[in-house]
Amino acid sequence: MPAEHSSAPPARDPAGFAAFYEQQFDTVLGFVTRRVDSPHLAADLTADIFVAALENAHTYDARRGTPVAWLYGIARNVLSAHFRGSTREQRAVARIGGRRLLDDEDISAIEGRIDAARAARHMAAAHASLSEPLRELLDLVVLDGLTVREAARALGISSATARVRLHRARKALRATAQHHPEHPEHPDRRDSVLEAAQ
């Protein structure tokens, strides 16, 4: 689901940050569940992202982008560090807190999000031949609903560079889809890839 583009800026104090957390929780959880398969891992990473956001709330600058673009930048860094395996020791309180809040209904809800995101991950597999910078930009715009300007802010690049990368990514994705048709048992996958390439 596209991110909510208008939101209050993050506040450093816990009380003020709570409103930001409530407003952006679904956005961040959606970002995470599009990239992981485990409900517990999704909860842990979402908690870590908000802990990092609280700790870095003082770095938010409205002149450089919207709160959601700033938050996506933090989310991307947390997930990248996790998948590289070079992240700092996971914050025990955040991890335990994330697990303690999960009951069977929570797990079912997160599993539902993960299942709904499988088509997006199939599309990611179809464009695996793209370079990492092109994939990152395409994912932020197509999967996460950021504008090109917001995606540029999250990646720390100029809007012009982002537009060029998006054009190259879509061109390569269309070429990949045309040269590698999907298997008949997954007729919807080719359509998803082509739709994202438009």
FIKOLZA-1660 file (N, C-alpha, C; in steps of 0.1 Angstrom, whole numbers, plus 5000, padded with zeros to 4 digits):
% residues 198
   i   px   py   pz ch aa at
   1 5009 4988 5000  A  M  N
   1 5000 5000 5000  A  M CA
   1 5009 5012 5000  A  M  C
   2 5006 5023 4992  A  P  N
   2 5014 5034 4992  A  P CA
   2 5015 5041 5005  A  P  C
   3 5027 5047 5007  A  A  N
   3 5029 5054 5020  A  A CA
   3 5020 5066 5022  A  A  C
   4 5017 5069 5034  A  E  N
   4 5010 5081 5037  A  E CA
   4 5019 5093 5035  A  E  C
   5 5016 5102 5026  A  H  N
   5 5026 5112 5022  A  H CA
   5 5025 5125 5031  A  H  C
   6 5015 5127 5038  A  S  N
   6 5014 5138 5047  A  S CA
   6 5013 5133 5061  A  S  C
   7 5023 5138 5069  A  S  N
   7 5023 5134 5083  A  S CA
   7 5030 5144 5091  A  S  C
   8 5028 5143 5104  A  A  N
   8 5035 5152 5113  A  A CA
   8 5050 5147 5114  A  A  C
   9 5059 5157 5116  A  P  N
   9 5073 5153 5117  A  P CA
   9 5075 5145 5130  A  P  C
  10 5086 5137 5130  A  P  N
  10 5089 5129 5142  A  P CA
  10 5093 5138 5153  A  P  C
  11 5089 5135 5165  A  A  N
  11 5093 5143 5177  A  A CA
  11 5103 5135 5185  A  A  C
  12 5112 5141 5191  A  R  N
  12 5123 5135 5199  A  R CA
  12 5117 5129 5212  A  R  C
  13 5108 5136 5218  A  D  N
  13 5102 5131 5231  A  D CA
  13 5093 5119 5229  A  D  C
  14 5093 5109 5238  A  P  N
  14 5085 5097 5236  A  P CA
  14 5070 5100 5234  A  P  C
  15 5065 5110 5242  A  A  N
  15 5051 5113 5240  A  A CA
  15 5047 5118 5226  A  A  C
  16 5056 5127 5222  A  G  N
  16 5053 5132 5208  A  G CA
  16 5056 5122 5197  A  G  C
  17 5066 5114 5200  A  F  N
  17 5069 5103 5190  A  F CA
  17 5058 5093 5189  A  F  C
  18 5050 5091 5199  A  A  N
  18 5040 5081 5199  A  A CA
  18 5030 5083 5188  A  A  C
  19 5026 5096 5186  A  A  N
  19 5017 5099 5175  A  A CA
  19 5023 5096 5161  A  A  C
  20 5035 5099 5159  A  F  N
  20 5042 5096 5147  A  F CA
  20 5043 5081 5145  A  F  C
  21 5045 5074 5156  A  Y  N
  21 5046 5059 5155  A  Y CA
  21 5032 5053 5151  A  Y  C
  22 5022 5058 5157  A  E  N
  22 5008 5053 5154  A  E CA
  22 5005 5056 5139  A  E  C
  23 5009 5068 5134  A  Q  N
  23 5005 5072 5121  A  Q CA
  23 5013 5064 5110  A  Q  C
  24 5026 5060 5113  A  Q  N
  24 5034 5054 5103  A  Q CA
  24 5036 5039 5105  A  Q  C
  25 5030 5033 5116  A  F  N
  25 5033 5019 5119  A  F CA
  25 5029 5010 5107  A  F  C
  26 5017 5012 5101  A  D  N
  26 5013 5003 5090  A  D CA
  26 5022 5005 5078  A  D  C
  27 5027 5017 5075  A  T  N
  27 5036 5020 5064  A  T CA
  27 5049 5012 5066  A  T  C
  28 5055 5013 5078  A  V  N
  28 5068 5006 5080  A  V CA
  28 5066 4991 5080  A  V  C
  29 5055 4986 5087  A  L  N
  29 5053 4971 5087  A  L CA
  29 5051 4966 5072  A  L  C
  30 5044 4974 5064  A  G  N
  30 5042 4970 5050  A  G CA
  30 5055 4970 5043  A  G  C
  31 5064 4980 5045  A  F  N
  31 5077 4980 5039  A  F CA
  31 5085 4967 5042  A  F  C
  32 5084 4963 5055  A  V  N
  32 5092 4952 5060  A  V CA
  32 5086 4939 5055  A  V  C
  33 5073 4937 5055  A  T  N
  33 5067 4924 5051  A  T CA
  33 5068 4922 5036  A  T  C
  34 5071 4932 5029  A  R  N
  34 5073 4930 5014  A  R CA
  34 5087 4924 5012  A  R  C
  35 5095 4924 5023  A  R  N
  35 5109 4920 5021  A  R CA
  35 5113 4908 5030  A  R  C
  36 5105 4903 5039  A  V  N
  36 5108 4892 5047  A  V CA
  36 5097 4882 5048  A  V  C
  37 5100 4870 5052  A  D  N
  37 5089 4859 5052  A  D CA
  37 5085 4855 5066  A  D  C
  38 5092 4860 5076  A  S  N
  38 5089 4856 5090  A  S CA
  38 5081 4867 5097  A  S  C
  39 5069 4863 5103  A  P  N
  39 5062 4873 5111  A  P CA
  39 5070 4879 5122  A  P  C
  40 5077 4870 5129  A  H  N
  40 5085 4874 5141  A  H CA
  40 5096 4884 5136  A  H  C
  41 5103 4880 5125  A  L  N
  41 5114 4889 5120  A  L CA
  41 5108 4902 5116  A  L  C
  42 5096 4902 5110  A  A  N
  42 5090 4914 5106  A  A CA
  42 5087 4923 5118  A  A  C
  43 5082 4917 5128  A  A  N
  43 5079 4925 5141  A  A CA
  43 5092 4930 5147  A  A  C
  44 5102 4922 5147  A  D  N
  44 5115 4927 5152  A  D CA
  44 5121 4938 5145  A  D  C
  45 5121 4937 5131  A  L  N
  45 5127 4947 5123  A  L CA
  45 5119 4960 5124  A  L  C
  46 5106 4959 5124  A  T  N
  46 5097 4971 5125  A  T CA
  46 5100 4978 5139  A  T  C
  47 5102 4970 5149  A  A  N
  47 5105 4977 5162  A  A CA
  47 5119 4983 5161  A  A  C
  48 5129 4977 5155  A  D  N
  48 5142 4983 5154  A  D CA
  48 5142 4996 5146  A  D  C
  49 5133 4996 5135  A  I  N
  49 5132 5008 5127  A  I CA
  49 5127 5020 5135  A  I  C
  50 5117 5017 5143  A  F  N
  50 5111 5028 5151  A  F CA
  50 5121 5032 5163  A  F  C
  51 5128 5023 5168  A  V  N
  51 5138 5027 5178  A  V CA
  51 5149 5036 5172  A  V  C
  52 5153 5032 5160  A  A  N
  52 5163 5040 5153  A  A CA
  52 5157 5054 5149  A  A  C
  53 5145 5054 5145  A  A  N
  53 5138 5067 5142  A  A CA
  53 5137 5076 5154  A  A  C
  54 5134 5070 5166  A  L  N
  54 5133 5078 5178  A  L CA
  54 5147 5084 5181  A  L  C
  55 5157 5075 5180  A  E  N
  55 5171 5080 5184  A  E CA
  55 5176 5090 5174  A  E  C
  56 5171 5090 5162  A  N  N
  56 5175 5100 5152  A  N CA
  56 5165 5110 5148  A  N  C
  57 5155 5112 5156  A  A  N
  57 5145 5122 5153  A  A CA
  57 5150 5136 5152  A  A  C
  58 5161 5139 5159  A  H  N
  58 5167 5152 5158  A  H CA
  58 5174 5155 5144  A  H  C
  59 5176 5144 5136  A  T  N
  59 5182 5146 5123  A  T CA
  59 5172 5150 5112  A  T  C
  60 5159 5149 5115  A  Y  N
  60 5149 5151 5105  A  Y CA
  60 5149 5166 5101  A  Y  C
  61 5150 5169 5088  A  D  N
  61 5150 5183 5083  A  D CA
  61 5139 5184 5072  A  D  C
  62 5129 5191 5075  A  A  N
  62 5117 5192 5066  A  A CA
  62 5121 5198 5052  A  A  C
  63 5132 5205 5052  A  R  N
  63 5137 5211 5039  A  R CA
  63 5142 5201 5030  A  R  C
  64 5146 5189 5035  A  R  N
  64 5152 5179 5027  A  R CA
  64 5142 5168 5023  A  R  C
  65 5130 5168 5027  A  G  N
  65 5120 5158 5023  A  G CA
  65 5109 5156 5034  A  G  C
  66 5100 5148 5030  A  T  N
  66 5088 5145 5039  A  T CA
  66 5092 5135 5050  A  T  C
  67 5085 5135 5061  A  P  N
  67 5087 5125 5072  A  P CA
  67 5088 5111 5067  A  P  C
  68 5079 5107 5058  A  V  N
  68 5078 5093 5053  A  V CA
  68 5090 5090 5045  A  V  C
  69 5096 5099 5037  A  A  N
  69 5108 5096 5030  A  A CA
  69 5120 5095 5039  A  A  C
  70 5120 5103 5050  A  W  N
  70 5131 5102 5060  A  W CA
  70 5130 5088 5067  A  W  C
  71 5118 5084 5070  A  L  N
  71 5115 5071 5077  A  L CA
  71 5119 5059 5068  A  L  C
  72 5116 5060 5055  A  Y  N
  72 5120 5050 5045  A  Y CA
  72 5135 5048 5044  A  Y  C
  73 5142 5060 5045  A  G  N
  73 5157 5059 5045  A  G CA
  73 5162 5051 5057  A  G  C
  74 5156 5054 5069  A  I  N
  74 5160 5046 5081  A  I CA
  74 5156 5032 5079  A  I  C
  75 5144 5029 5074  A  A  N
  75 5140 5015 5073  A  A CA
  75 5149 5007 5063  A  A  C
  76 5153 5014 5052  A  R  N
  76 5162 5008 5042  A  R CA
  76 5175 5004 5049  A  R  C
  77 5181 5014 5057  A  N  N
  77 5193 5011 5063  A  N CA
  77 5193 5000 5073  A  N  C
  78 5182 4999 5081  A  V  N
  78 5181 4988 5091  A  V CA
  78 5180 4975 5084  A  V  C
  79 5172 4974 5073  A  L  N
  79 5170 4961 5066  A  L CA
  79 5183 4958 5059  A  L  C
  80 5190 4967 5053  A  S  N
  80 5203 4965 5046  A  S CA
  80 5213 4959 5056  A  S  C
  81 5214 4965 5068  A  A  N
  81 5223 4961 5078  A  A CA
  81 5219 4947 5083  A  A  C
  82 5207 4944 5084  A  H  N
  82 5202 4931 5089  A  H CA
  82 5206 4920 5078  A  H  C
  83 5203 4923 5066  A  F  N
  83 5206 4913 5055  A  F CA
  83 5221 4911 5053  A  F  C
  84 5229 4921 5055  A  R  N
  84 5243 4920 5053  A  R CA
  84 5249 4912 5065  A  R  C
  85 5242 4911 5076  A  G  N
  85 5247 4904 5088  A  G CA
  85 5257 4913 5095  A  G  C
  86 5258 4926 5092  A  S  N
  86 5268 4934 5099  A  S CA
  86 5262 4944 5108  A  S  C
  87 5249 4942 5111  A  T  N
  87 5242 4951 5120  A  T CA
  87 5247 4951 5134  A  T  C
  88 5245 4961 5142  A  R  N
  88 5249 4961 5156  A  R CA
  88 5241 4951 5163  A  R  C
  89 5245 4947 5175  A  E  N
  89 5237 4938 5183  A  E CA
  89 5223 4943 5184  A  E  C
  90 5213 4934 5181  A  Q  N
  90 5199 4938 5181  A  Q CA
  90 5195 4942 5195  A  Q  C
  91 5187 4953 5196  A  R  N
  91 5183 4958 5209  A  R CA
  91 5174 4948 5215  A  R  C
  92 5178 4943 5227  A  A  N
  92 5171 4932 5233  A  A CA
  92 5157 4936 5237  A  A  C
  93 5156 4948 5242  A  V  N
  93 5142 4953 5247  A  V CA
  93 5133 4954 5235  A  V  C
  94 5138 4959 5223  A  A  N
  94 5129 4961 5212  A  A CA
  94 5125 4947 5206  A  A  C
  95 5134 4938 5206  A  R  N
  95 5131 4925 5200  A  R CA
  95 5121 4917 5209  A  R  C
  96 5124 4918 5223  A  I  N
  96 5115 4911 5232  A  I CA
  96 5101 4917 5231  A  I  C
  97 5101 4931 5231  A  G  N
  97 5088 4938 5230  A  G CA
  97 5080 4934 5218  A  G  C
  98 5087 4933 5207  A  G  N
  98 5081 4930 5194  A  G CA
  98 5074 4916 5195  A  G  C
  99 5081 4906 5201  A  R  N
  99 5076 4893 5202  A  R CA
  99 5065 4892 5212  A  R  C
 100 5066 4899 5223  A  R  N
 100 5057 4898 5234  A  R CA
 100 5043 4903 5229  A  R  C
 101 5042 4912 5219  A  L  N
 101 5030 4917 5215  A  L CA
 101 5023 4908 5204  A  L  C
 102 5030 4898 5200  A  L  N
 102 5024 4889 5190  A  L CA
 102 5016 4878 5196  A  L  C
 103 5003 4877 5193  A  D  N
 103 4995 4866 5196  A  D CA
 103 4991 4859 5183  A  D  C
 104 4983 4848 5184  A  D  N
 104 4980 4841 5171  A  D CA
 104 4973 4850 5161  A  D  C
 105 4965 4859 5165  A  E  N
 105 4958 4868 5156  A  E CA
 105 4968 4877 5149  A  E  C
 106 4978 4882 5157  A  D  N
 106 4988 4891 5151  A  D CA
 106 4996 4883 5141  A  D  C
 107 5000 4871 5144  A  I  N
 107 5008 4863 5135  A  I CA
 107 5000 4860 5122  A  I  C
 108 4988 4857 5124  A  S  N
 108 4979 4855 5112  A  S CA
 108 4979 4868 5103  A  S  C
 109 4977 4879 5110  A  A  N
 109 4976 4892 5102  A  A CA
 109 4989 4895 5095  A  A  C
 110 5001 4892 5101  A  I  N
 110 5013 4895 5095  A  I CA
 110 5016 4885 5084  A  I  C
 111 5012 4872 5086  A  E  N
 111 5014 4862 5076  A  E CA
 111 5005 4866 5064  A  E  C
 112 4993 4871 5066  A  G  N
 112 4985 4876 5055  A  G CA
 112 4991 4887 5047  A  G  C
 113 4998 4896 5054  A  R  N
 113 5005 4907 5047  A  R CA
 113 5017 4900 5038  A  R  C
 114 5024 4891 5044  A  I  N
 114 5034 4884 5037  A  I CA
 114 5029 4877 5025  A  I  C
 115 5018 4870 5026  A  D  N
 115 5012 4863 5015  A  D CA
 115 5008 4872 5004  A  D  C
 116 5002 4884 5008  A  A  N
 116 4998 4894 4998  A  A CA
 116 5009 4900 4991  A  A  C
 117 5021 4900 4997  A  A  N
 117 5033 4906 4991  A  A CA
 117 5041 4896 4982  A  A  C
 118 5036 4883 4981  A  R  N
 118 5044 4874 4974  A  R CA
 118 5045 4878 4959  A  R  C
 119 5035 4884 4953  A  A  N
 119 5035 4888 4939  A  A CA
 119 5046 4899 4938  A  A  C
 120 5048 4907 4948  A  A  N
 120 5058 4918 4947  A  A CA
 120 5072 4911 4947  A  A  C
 121 5074 4900 4955  A  R  N
 121 5086 4894 4956  A  R CA
 121 5089 4886 4943  A  R  C
 122 5079 4880 4936  A  H  N
 122 5080 4874 4923  A  H CA
 122 5085 4884 4913  A  H  C
 123 5080 4896 4914  A  M  N
 123 5084 4906 4905  A  M CA
 123 5099 4910 4907  A  M  C
 124 5103 4910 4920  A  A  N
 124 5117 4913 4924  A  A CA
 124 5126 4903 4918  A  A  C
 125 5122 4890 4918  A  A  N
 125 5130 4879 4912  A  A CA
 125 5131 4881 4897  A  A  C
 126 5121 4886 4891  A  A  N
 126 5121 4888 4876  A  A CA
 126 5131 4899 4873  A  A  C
 127 5133 4909 4881  A  H  N
 127 5142 4919 4878  A  H CA
 127 5155 4918 4886  A  H  C
 128 5159 4906 4890  A  A  N
 128 5171 4904 4898  A  A CA
 128 5184 4907 4890  A  A  C
 129 5183 4908 4877  A  S  N
 129 5195 4911 4869  A  S CA
 129 5198 4926 4870  A  S  C
 130 5189 4934 4875  A  L  N
 130 5192 4948 4876  A  L CA
 130 5203 4951 4886  A  L  C
 131 5210 4961 4885  A  S  N
 131 5220 4965 4895  A  S CA
 131 5213 4969 4907  A  S  C
 132 5220 4969 4919  A  E  N
 132 5214 4972 4931  A  E CA
 132 5208 4986 4932  A  E  C
 133 5215 4996 4927  A  P  N
 133 5210 5010 4927  A  P CA
 133 5197 5011 4919  A  P  C
 134 5196 5004 4908  A  L  N
 134 5183 5005 4900  A  L CA
 134 5172 4998 4907  A  L  C
 135 5175 4986 4913  A  R  N
 135 5165 4979 4920  A  R CA
 135 5160 4987 4932  A  R  C
 136 5169 4993 4940  A  E  N
 136 5164 5000 4951  A  E CA
 136 5155 5012 4948  A  E  C
 137 5158 5019 4937  A  L  N
 137 5150 5030 4933  A  L CA
 137 5137 5025 4928  A  L  C
 138 5137 5015 4920  A  L  N
 138 5124 5009 4914  A  L CA
 138 5115 5004 4926  A  L  C
 139 5121 4997 4935  A  D  N
 139 5113 4992 4947  A  D CA
 139 5106 5003 4955  A  D  C
 140 5114 5014 4957  A  L  N
 140 5108 5025 4965  A  L CA
 140 5097 5032 4958  A  L  C
 141 5098 5033 4945  A  V  N
 141 5087 5040 4937  A  V CA
 141 5076 5031 4934  A  V  C
 142 5078 5018 4929  A  V  N
 142 5068 5009 4925  A  V CA
 142 5061 5002 4936  A  V  C
 143 5069 4996 4945  A  L  N
 143 5064 4988 4956  A  L CA
 143 5060 4996 4968  A  L  C
 144 5067 5007 4971  A  D  N
 144 5065 5014 4983  A  D CA
 144 5057 5027 4981  A  D  C
 145 5055 5031 4969  A  G  N
 145 5046 5042 4966  A  G CA
 145 5052 5056 4968  A  G  C
 146 5066 5057 4969  A  L  N
 146 5072 5070 4970  A  L CA
 146 5072 5077 4957  A  L  C
 147 5072 5091 4957  A  T  N
 147 5075 5098 4945  A  T CA
 147 5089 5097 4942  A  T  C
 148 5093 5101 4930  A  V  N
 148 5107 5100 4926  A  V CA
 148 5115 5109 4935  A  V  C
 149 5110 5120 4939  A  R  N
 149 5117 5130 4948  A  R CA
 149 5119 5124 4962  A  R  C
 150 5109 5117 4967  A  E  N
 150 5110 5111 4980  A  E CA
 150 5119 5099 4980  A  E  C
 151 5119 5091 4969  A  A  N
 151 5128 5080 4968  A  A CA
 151 5143 5085 4967  A  A  C
 152 5145 5096 4960  A  A  N
 152 5158 5102 4959  A  A CA
 152 5163 5106 4973  A  A  C
 153 5154 5112 4980  A  R  N
 153 5158 5116 4994  A  R CA
 153 5161 5104 5003  A  R  C
 154 5153 5093 5002  A  A  N
 154 5156 5081 5010  A  A CA
 154 5170 5075 5006  A  A  C
 155 5173 5076 4993  A  L  N
 155 5186 5070 4988  A  L CA
 155 5198 5079 4989  A  L  C
 156 5195 5092 4992  A  G  N
 156 5206 5102 4993  A  G CA
 156 5212 5106 4979  A  G  C
 157 5203 5106 4969  A  I  N
 157 5208 5110 4956  A  I CA
 157 5199 5121 4951  A  I  C
 158 5203 5128 4940  A  S  N
 158 5195 5139 4934  A  S CA
 158 5183 5133 4927  A  S  C
 159 5173 5142 4925  A  S  N
 159 5161 5138 4918  A  S CA
 159 5164 5135 4904  A  S  C
 160 5173 5142 4898  A  A  N
 160 5177 5139 4884  A  A CA
 160 5183 5125 4882  A  A  C
 161 5192 5122 4892  A  T  N
 161 5198 5108 4892  A  T CA
 161 5187 5098 4894  A  T  C
 162 5178 5100 4903  A  A  N
 162 5167 5091 4905  A  A CA
 162 5158 5089 4892  A  A  C
 163 5155 5100 4885  A  R  N
 163 5147 5098 4873  A  R CA
 163 5155 5090 4863  A  R  C
 164 5168 5092 4861  A  V  N
 164 5175 5084 4852  A  V CA
 164 5175 5070 4856  A  V  C
 165 5178 5067 4868  A  R  N
 165 5178 5053 4873  A  R CA
 165 5164 5046 4871  A  R  C
 166 5153 5054 4874  A  L  N
 166 5140 5048 4872  A  L CA
 166 5137 5045 4857  A  L  C
 167 5142 5053 4848  A  H  N
 167 5140 5051 4834  A  H CA
 167 5148 5038 4830  A  H  C
 168 5160 5038 4834  A  R  N
 168 5168 5026 4831  A  R CA
 168 5162 5013 4837  A  R  C
 169 5158 5014 4849  A  A  N
 169 5152 5002 4855  A  A CA
 169 5140 4997 4848  A  A  C
 170 5131 5006 4845  A  R  N
 170 5118 5002 4838  A  R CA
 170 5121 4997 4824  A  R  C
 171 5131 5003 4817  A  K  N
 171 5135 4998 4804  A  K CA
 171 5140 4984 4804  A  K  C
 172 5149 4982 4814  A  A  N
 172 5155 4968 4816  A  A CA
 172 5145 4958 4820  A  A  C
 173 5135 4962 4829  A  L  N
 173 5125 4953 4833  A  L CA
 173 5116 4949 4822  A  L  C
 174 5112 4959 4814  A  R  N
 174 5104 4955 4802  A  R CA
 174 5111 4945 4793  A  R  C
 175 5124 4948 4791  A  A  N
 175 5132 4939 4782  A  A CA
 175 5133 4925 4788  A  A  C
 176 5135 4924 4801  A  T  N
 176 5135 4911 4808  A  T CA
 176 5122 4904 4807  A  T  C
 177 5111 4911 4809  A  A  N
 177 5098 4905 4808  A  A CA
 177 5095 4899 4794  A  A  C
 178 5100 4907 4784  A  Q  N
 178 5097 4903 4770  A  Q CA
 178 5106 4891 4766  A  Q  C
 179 5118 4890 4771  A  H  N
 179 5127 4879 4767  A  H CA
 179 5126 4866 4776  A  H  C
 180 5119 4868 4788  A  H  N
 180 5118 4856 4797  A  H CA
 180 5104 4855 4802  A  H  C
 181 5095 4850 4793  A  P  N
 181 5081 4848 4797  A  P CA
 181 5079 4839 4809  A  P  C
 182 5069 4841 4817  A  E  N
 182 5067 4834 4829  A  E CA
 182 5062 4820 4826  A  E  C
 183 5063 4811 4835  A  H  N
 183 5058 4797 4834  A  H CA
 183 5043 4798 4833  A  H  C
 184 5036 4789 4826  A  P  N
 184 5022 4789 4825  A  P CA
 184 5015 4787 4838  A  P  C
 185 5021 4781 4848  A  E  N
 185 5014 4779 4861  A  E CA
 185 5014 4791 4869  A  E  C
 186 5020 4802 4865  A  H  N
 186 5020 4815 4871  A  H CA
 186 5017 4826 4862  A  H  C
 187 5005 4826 4855  A  P  N
 187 5002 4835 4845  A  P CA
 187 5001 4849 4850  A  P  C
 188 4999 4852 4863  A  D  N
 188 4997 4865 4868  A  D CA
 188 5011 4872 4870  A  D  C
 189 5022 4864 4870  A  R  N
 189 5035 4870 4874  A  R CA
 189 5040 4879 4862  A  R  C
 190 5038 4875 4850  A  R  N
 190 5043 4883 4839  A  R CA
 190 5035 4896 4838  A  R  C
 191 5022 4895 4841  A  D  N
 191 5014 4907 4841  A  D CA
 191 5018 4917 4852  A  D  C
 192 5022 4912 4864  A  S  N
 192 5027 4920 4875  A  S CA
 192 5039 4927 4871  A  S  C
 193 5049 4920 4864  A  V  N
 193 5061 4926 4860  A  V CA
 193 5059 4937 4850  A  V  C
 194 5050 4934 4840  A  L  N
 194 5048 4944 4830  A  L CA
 194 5041 4956 4835  A  L  C
 195 5032 4954 4844  A  E  N
 195 5025 4966 4850  A  E CA
 195 5034 4975 4858  A  E  C
 196 5044 4969 4865  A  A  N
 196 5053 4977 4873  A  A CA
 196 5063 4984 4863  A  A  C
 197 5065 4979 4851  A  A  N
 197 5074 4985 4842  A  A CA
 197 5068 4997 4834  A  A  C
 198 5055 4998 4835  A  Q  N
 198 5049 5009 4828  A  Q CA
 198 5053 5023 4833  A  Q  C
% end
